[in-house]
Amino acid sequence: MPKMKTKSGAKKRFRVRPGGTVKRGQAFKRHILTKKSTKNKRHLRGSVTVNETNMASMAAMLPGRGL
């Protein structure tokens, strides 16, 4: 039986925390920042967790990570 491969794009974008939640970066922070308010850009800073509704697809993309 061959090993299951991890999606290479997913392993660069997501980190699995010890509790089983998945950490991801915020979207909409890369370009066209002049029309966005400072408050909006400040709230897009940092990382957030992946929603529970997407955890099944995360487990498929990151096999063997304890999801």
Secondary structure as GFF3:
##gff-version 3
##sequence-region A 1 67
A	DSSP	alpha_helix	8	13	.	.	.	ID=ss1
A	DSSP	beta_strand	14	16	.	.	.	ID=ss2
A	DSSP	beta_strand	22	25	.	.	.	ID=ss3
A	DSSP	alpha_helix	38	43	.	.	.	ID=ss4
A	DSSP	beta_strand	47	49	.	.	.	ID=ss5
A	DSSP	three_ten_helix	52	54	.	.	.	ID=ss6
A	DSSP	alpha_helix	55	61	.	.	.	ID=ss7
###
